[in-house]
Amino acid sequence: MKKIEAIIRKSKYSAVKDALHEIGVNFFTYWDVTGIGNEKQGHVYRGISYSTSDIQRRQLSIIVNDDFEEITIQAILKSAATGEVGDGKITVSDINETYRIRTGEKGGNTLR
């Protein structure tokens, strides 16, 4: 099993969510995060531009069986990309085991 974590633009969240649902990923967690990256955002208030390095993003955490890793990554890449600096990052980690709390079941079937 793999844990795929993606940090994406908030504006692309709906497109990524729809792409994940289309390929059969119907459960994942997400939260709003703030980070510092290569993109520099500027804010204009009353005609004055203020620069900040804090960038608002959304982080997704998705656990999939090994055979679903590549299709999940491709769905995120295609739906989250704008071609501009600041589109985000994807990381992949190994997961040793999962358990379904309700039944005590363990293994890859808990992801369905």
Secondary structure by P-SEA (a helix, b strand, c coil): cbbbbbbbbccaaaaaaaaaaaaccccbbbbbbbbbccbbbbbbcccbbbbbccccbbbbbbbbcccaaaaaaaaaaaaaccccccccbbbbbbbccccccccccccccccc
